[in-house]
Amino acid sequence: MRSSKGADSPSVSNDRPFDAAEIRLRDKGVPDPSRWSTTTLVCELRDNFIPSPRALTVKGRVELCQQFCSELDRRGISASDVVRYGLGAQFVHTIPLAITAPALMAVDKTFAERNGYADGEALPEAPPGWLELADLMAADTEATGLPPLAGTASPRALARRRMNSALTHAFTDKLHRWVETADLETLIEWRAPSVSEFLELSLPERTSARKASSDRSLWLMDRLTETYLSDWRFRSLQLEWLYLRGEEEAPYARKAMRDRRIDRNHLAVALSDAASRRDTVNEESAALHSMAGRLVLDGQFASATEVLKLAQKNDPENPKLLNSLGFCLLPVDPHAALERLEQAHSLGFRKTVNACNMLYGLLRMGKYAAVLELAEAALANWAELDRAYSMLWDYSSEEPKLMKRACPRCYIRDVALYVVHRHGDKSSRLRWHEMTRSLRDT
């Protein structure tokens, strides 16, 4: 999976991938958000507005969101549109996990452990008011389409039913409407509607004004948070192309737009590639994938796996989802993980993290010769391998341990050297040292 100067900071050059994390690290050294880049401001709003269940009770979270929204409005960016449209889909799919995962952790020790909670550690609590709505939906098997539970259900079965029900369209369609109609303060505070209000909610009407606001807000999010153009939504690529031609207004201040310069030729290739493989844009998959990434960063791998399985069930041939699902499965079931990773590759997922994930899976299974064979094939294209920091598993740790900022191409080289030092003979060690001598990190 993938992971202090102000708004007038020098532009990011085109000779390397855009790295929002690097910009944030610079900005976070400055305590005043008014001096942050727009990239950092939007990313910080996202991470505080849509936190993992573990972070919902962090002191000052609401006040931070309000501060970031005020600064966006001051810069001429509608904070309401960013929250409702830029972050809305992600938010809608965060609520079900935030309100149902704590109860499942309480009755399923394995689920809690895979979410990073040690035995006896205090578990998070669902935000007030939401559990009643989740239970209301869980009881409506007609609306959710889920079969009734047979006999006397165990606490674990009831908790999982609540989670599954909250992830259905019967629940999330109402949440979409709530996100678009509730006032901004209510959204930031995660203040649940009453039962009567909730029952009246329905999927919002798709008007031209709503679509325009949504398109521009999602373009802003892609521009400020996505490392690669290939990960942008098709409509965002179109709007960027029109902007470069002077036919579309920028989604935020032109001066701040220079923080990320988009090469016209690179954009043309990305737009062409996206058009050639484009079906219906699956915004739900993108939202669930983004949510899973934040759960992984918070150490909640079981919840991330649940989210990705749901997304993949509805979008079975999405290579990005398959790669990320494989990543999450690696510590517990490397064989199943490799199946997902290989399927992602066969469907066109060519990012270097796919090879990194395969190498870790092969290493976990003790297939050392296969590790070296795959690594050597990948390193033959060293100059073309990705360098943007990514989340990868620590190959040198006996217990699953996450590396949150790892260079993918360096990872391939280093895991091969790690294996050859521990399991290779003298001649193979000499050969690999000679072969990797010129492969520098930069």
C-alpha positions in Angstrom: 0.0 0.0 0.0 1.0 3.7 -0.4 1.8 6.6 2.1 8.5 23.7 6.9 7.6 25.8 4.2 4.3 27.6 3.7 2.0 28.1 0.8 4.7 29.9 -1.1 7.3 27.1 -0.9 9.2 26.1 -4.1 7.5 23.8 -6.5 8.0 20.1 -6.5 10.2 19.1 -9.4 9.1 16.7 -12.1 12.0 14.3 -11.8 10.5 12.4 -8.9 7.0 11.4 -7.8 4.9 14.0 -5.8 5.3 13.2 -2.1 2.7 14.8 0.1 4.2 13.2 3.2 7.5 15.0 2.6 5.7 18.4 2.3 3.8 17.7 5.5 7.0 16.9 7.4 8.4 20.3 6.4 5.3 22.1 7.3 4.7 20.4 10.7 7.8 22.1 11.9 5.8 25.4 11.7 3.1 25.6 14.5 1.0 28.1 12.6 -1.3 26.4 10.0 -1.8 29.6 8.2 1.8 29.2 7.0 1.3 25.6 5.8 1.0 24.6 2.2 -2.5 23.8 1.0 -1.4 20.2 0.6 -0.6 19.9 4.4 -3.8 21.7 5.4 -6.0 19.3 3.4 -4.2 16.2 4.5 -4.3 17.2 8.1 -8.1 18.0 7.8 -8.6 14.6 6.2 -6.7 12.7 8.9 -8.5 14.5 11.7 -11.9 14.5 10.2 -11.7 10.8 9.1 -9.5 9.2 11.8 -9.4 5.5 12.7 -11.7 4.4 15.6 -8.6 4.6 17.9 -8.3 8.3 17.3 -11.9 9.5 17.6 -11.5 10.6 21.2 -8.2 12.4 20.7 -8.3 15.6 22.7 -8.7 18.7 20.4 -9.6 16.8 17.3 -12.8 18.8 16.7 -11.0 22.1 17.3 -8.2 21.2 14.9 -10.8 20.4 12.1 -12.5 23.7 12.7 -9.2 25.5 12.5 -8.3 23.8 9.3 -11.7 24.5 7.8 -11.4 28.2 8.7 -8.0 28.5 7.0 -9.3 26.8 3.9 -12.2 29.2 3.7 -9.7 32.1 4.2 -7.8 30.9 1.2 -10.9 30.9 -1.0 -11.5 27.1 -0.8 -14.9 26.0 0.3 -14.3 23.9 3.4 -17.9 22.6 3.2 -17.3 21.3 -0.3 -14.0 19.7 0.7 -15.7 17.9 3.6 -18.9 16.9 1.8 -17.6 16.0 -1.6 -13.8 15.7 -1.4 -13.9 13.6 1.8 -17.6 12.6 1.9 -17.3 9.1 0.3 -14.3 8.2 2.5 -16.2 9.5 5.6 -19.3 7.5 4.7 -17.3 4.3 4.7 -15.4 5.2 7.9 -18.5 5.5 10.1 -19.5 1.8 9.8 -16.1 0.5 11.0 -15.8 3.2 13.7 -19.1 2.3 15.2 -19.0 -1.5 14.8 -15.3 -2.6 15.2 -15.1 -1.8 18.9 -17.9 -4.3 19.7 -16.4 -7.0 17.5 -13.0 -6.5 19.2 -14.6 -6.9 22.6 -15.9 -10.4 21.7 -13.2 -11.5 19.3 -9.7 -11.5 20.7 -8.1 -12.4 17.4 -9.8 -9.4 15.7 -8.7 -7.1 18.5 -5.1 -8.4 18.3 -4.9 -8.0 14.5 -6.1 -4.4 15.1 -3.1 -3.7 17.4 -4.7 -4.2 20.8 -2.9 -6.3 23.4 -4.9 -8.6 25.7 -6.4 -6.5 28.5 -5.8 -3.1 26.7 -8.7 -0.7 26.8 -10.7 -0.8 23.6 -12.1 2.2 21.7 -15.7 3.1 22.1 -18.3 3.8 19.4 -19.2 7.5 19.1 -22.5 8.3 20.9 -25.8 7.6 19.1 -24.5 5.5 16.2 -24.8 2.0 17.7 -28.6 2.4 18.0 -28.8 3.2 14.3 -26.5 0.3 13.4 -28.6 -2.1 15.4 -31.8 -0.7 13.8 -30.3 -1.5 10.4 -29.0 -4.9 11.4 -32.6 -6.0 12.4 -33.9 -5.0 8.9 -32.9 -8.1 6.8 -35.1 -7.0 4.0 -33.3 -3.7 3.6 -29.8 -5.1 4.0 -30.4 -8.3 2.0 -28.6 -10.3 4.6 -30.2 -13.7 5.7 -31.6 -13.9 9.2 -29.3 -15.3 11.8 -30.1 -18.9 12.7 -31.0 -19.9 16.2 -29.5 -18.1 19.2 -26.6 -16.1 17.8 -23.4 -15.8 19.7 -22.1 -12.3 20.7 -19.5 -12.6 18.0 -22.1 -13.4 15.4 -24.2 -10.5 16.5 -21.3 -8.1 16.4 -20.2 -9.3 12.9 -23.9 -9.0 11.7 -23.9 -5.4 13.0 -20.7 -4.7 11.1 -21.9 -6.3 7.8 -25.2 -4.5 8.0 -23.6 -1.1 8.5 -21.4 -1.7 5.4 -24.4 -2.3 3.1 -25.9 0.3 0.8 -29.0 0.3 3.0 -26.9 2.1 5.7 -24.4 4.0 3.6 -27.0 5.5 1.2 -28.5 7.2 4.2 -25.1 8.4 5.3 -24.4 10.0 2.0 -27.5 12.1 2.4 -26.6 13.0 6.0 -23.1 14.1 4.9 -24.6 16.5 2.3 -27.4 17.9 4.5 -26.0 18.1 8.1 -24.2 21.3 9.1 -20.4 21.3 9.1 -20.2 21.4 12.9 -22.4 18.3 13.2 -20.2 16.5 10.7 -16.9 17.4 12.3 -18.3 16.3 15.7 -19.7 13.0 14.3 -23.0 13.9 15.9 -25.4 11.1 15.1 -28.9 12.0 13.8 -32.0 10.9 15.7 -33.7 7.6 14.7 -36.5 9.5 13.1 -34.1 11.7 11.1 -32.1 8.7 10.1 -35.1 6.8 8.7 -36.0 9.8 6.6 -32.6 9.9 4.9 -32.2 8.7 1.3 -29.5 8.7 -1.4 -29.1 12.4 -2.5 -30.3 13.5 -6.0 -27.5 13.8 -8.6 -27.9 17.4 -9.8 -25.5 19.2 -12.2 -24.5 21.6 -9.4 -23.7 18.8 -7.0 -21.7 17.0 -9.7 -19.7 20.1 -10.5 -18.9 20.6 -6.8 -18.0 17.0 -6.4 -15.8 16.9 -9.5 -13.8 20.0 -8.4 -13.4 18.8 -4.8 -12.2 15.4 -5.9 -9.8 17.0 -8.4 -8.4 19.0 -5.5 -8.0 15.9 -3.4 -6.3 14.0 -6.2 -3.9 16.9 -6.8 -2.9 17.3 -3.2 -2.8 13.7 -1.9 -2.1 11.2 -4.8 1.5 10.4 -5.5 1.0 9.2 -9.1 -1.2 10.5 -11.9 -2.2 6.9 -12.6 -4.1 7.0 -9.3 -6.1 10.1 -10.2 -9.8 9.8 -11.1 -10.5 10.1 -14.8 -12.5 13.3 -14.3 -9.7 14.9 -12.3 -7.3 14.2 -15.2 -9.7 15.8 -17.6 -10.1 18.9 -15.5 -6.3 19.2 -15.1 -5.9 19.0 -18.9 -8.5 21.7 -19.3 -6.8 23.8 -16.7 -3.4 23.6 -18.5 -5.2 24.7 -21.7 -6.7 27.7 -19.9 -10.2 26.3 -20.2 -10.9 25.5 -16.5 -10.4 27.5 -13.3 -8.0 26.1 -10.7 -9.6 24.3 -7.8 -7.5 26.5 -5.4 -5.2 29.5 -5.6 -3.0 29.5 -8.6 0.0 30.5 -6.5 -0.4 27.3 -4.4 -1.0 25.2 -7.5 2.7 25.7 -8.2 3.5 23.4 -5.3 2.9 20.7 -7.7 3.7 21.2 -11.4 2.1 18.8 -13.7 4.0 18.0 -16.9 1.7 18.2 -19.9 3.2 15.2 -21.6 2.9 13.0 -18.5 -0.7 14.1 -18.1 -1.5 13.3 -21.7 -0.1 9.8 -21.2 -2.1 9.3 -17.9 -5.3 10.6 -19.5 -4.9 8.3 -22.5 -4.2 5.3 -20.3 -7.1 6.0 -18.1 -9.4 6.5 -21.1 -8.4 3.2 -22.7 -9.2 1.1 -19.6 -12.0 3.1 -18.2 -15.3 1.5 -17.2 -17.7 3.2 -14.8 -15.6 5.1 -12.2 -15.9 3.3 -9.0 -15.8 6.0 -6.3 -16.8 3.5 -3.6 -13.7 1.4 -4.3 -11.5 4.5 -4.1 -13.0 5.5 -0.8 -12.8 2.1 0.8 -9.2 1.7 -0.4 -8.2 5.1 1.1 -9.9 4.2 4.4 -8.1 0.8 4.5 -4.8 2.7 4.1 -5.4 4.8 7.2 -6.5 1.7 9.2 -3.2 0.1 8.2 -1.2 3.1 9.3 -3.0 2.9 12.7 -2.1 -0.8 13.0 -5.7 -2.0 12.5 -5.0 -4.7 9.9 -8.1 -6.8 10.6 -10.4 -3.9 10.0 -8.4 -2.9 6.9 -8.8 -6.5 5.6 -12.6 -6.4 6.2 -12.8 -3.1 4.3 -10.8 -4.4 1.3 -12.7 -7.7 1.1 -15.9 -5.7 0.9 -14.5 -3.5 -1.8 -13.1 -6.4 -3.7 -16.4 -8.3 -3.5 -18.1 -5.4 -5.3 -15.2 -4.6 -7.6 -13.5 -8.1 -8.1 -11.0 -7.2 -10.9 -9.7 -4.0 -9.4 -5.9 -4.6 -9.3 -5.2 -1.9 -6.8 -7.6 -3.4 -4.3 -6.2 -6.9 -4.9 -2.6 -5.7 -4.3 -3.6 -4.0 -1.0 -5.7 -7.0 0.1 -2.7 -9.1 -0.5 -0.5 -6.7 1.5 -2.9 -7.0 4.5 -3.0 -10.8 4.3 0.8 -11.3 4.2 1.4 -11.6 8.0 -1.4 -14.1 8.5 -1.8 -16.1 5.3 1.1 -15.5 2.8 -0.2 -18.2 0.4 -3.6 -16.4 0.0 -1.8 -13.1 -0.1 0.4 -14.2 -3.0 -2.6 -15.3 -4.9 -4.1 -11.8 -4.6 -0.8 -10.2 -5.5 -0.3 -12.3 -8.6 -3.8 -11.6 -9.7 -3.2 -7.9 -9.3 -0.1 -8.2 -11.4 -1.9 -10.1 -14.1 -4.6 -7.4 -14.2 -2.0 -4.8 -14.9 -0.8 -3.6 -11.5 2.8 -2.8 -12.3 3.8 -0.6 -9.4 7.0 -1.7 -7.6 5.2 -2.3 -4.3 3.6 -5.3 -5.9 7.0 -7.0 -6.3 8.0 -5.9 -2.8 4.9 -7.5 -1.4 5.5 -10.7 -3.3 9.1 -10.9 -2.1 7.9 -10.6 1.5 5.3 -13.3 1.0 7.9 -15.6 -0.5 10.3 -14.8 2.3 7.7 -15.7 4.9 7.1 -19.0 3.2 10.8 -19.8 3.2 11.1 -19.8 -0.6 14.5 -18.2 -0.7 15.4 -19.1 -4.3 12.2 -17.6 -5.5 12.9 -14.4 -3.6 16.3 -14.1 -5.4 14.9 -14.9 -8.8 12.1 -12.3 -8.5 14.4 -9.7 -7.1 17.0 -10.2 -9.9 14.3 -9.8 -12.5 13.0 -6.6 -10.9 16.4 -5.1 -10.4 17.2 -5.4 -14.1 15.0 -2.4 -14.5 16.4 -0.4 -11.6 16.1 3.0 -13.1 12.4 2.5 -13.8 11.5 1.2 -10.3 9.4 3.4 -8.0 11.1 5.5 -5.3 8.2 7.3 -3.6 7.9 6.2 0.0 5.4 3.4 0.6 4.1 1.2 3.4 5.9 -2.2 3.3 6.5 -5.1 5.7 9.9 -5.2 7.5 11.6 -8.2 6.0 14.2 -8.3 8.8 11.7 -8.6 11.6 10.6 -12.0 12.8 7.2 -10.6 13.9 5.1 -8.7 11.4 6.3 -5.1 11.6 5.3 -2.2 9.3 7.8 0.1 7.6 5.7 3.3 7.0 8.2 5.1 4.8 10.2 2.6 2.7 11.7 3.1 -0.7 10.3 0.3 -2.9 13.2 -0.2 -5.2 15.7 -0.1 -2.3 13.5 -2.7 -0.6 13.9 -5.1 -3.5 17.7 -4.8 -3.4 17.9 -5.0 0.3 15.6 -8.0 0.8 17.7 -9.9 -1.8 20.9 -9.0 0.1 19.3 -10.0 3.4 18.3 -13.5 2.0 21.7 -14.1 0.3 23.6 -13.2 3.5 21.5 -15.6 5.6 20.8 -18.4 3.2 23.2 -18.2 0.3 26.7 -19.5 -0.1 29.9 -17.5 -0.5 29.8 -17.4 -4.3 26.1 -16.2 -4.3 27.0 -13.5 -1.8 29.9 -12.2 -3.9 27.7 -12.3 -7.0 24.9 -10.3 -5.4 27.3 -7.7 -3.9 28.9 -7.2 -7.3 25.5 -7.0 -9.0 24.1 -4.4 -6.5 27.3 -2.3 -6.1 26.1 0.4 -8.5 22.4 0.4 -7.4 22.3 3.6 -5.3 19.3 4.8 -3.3 19.0 8.1 -5.2 
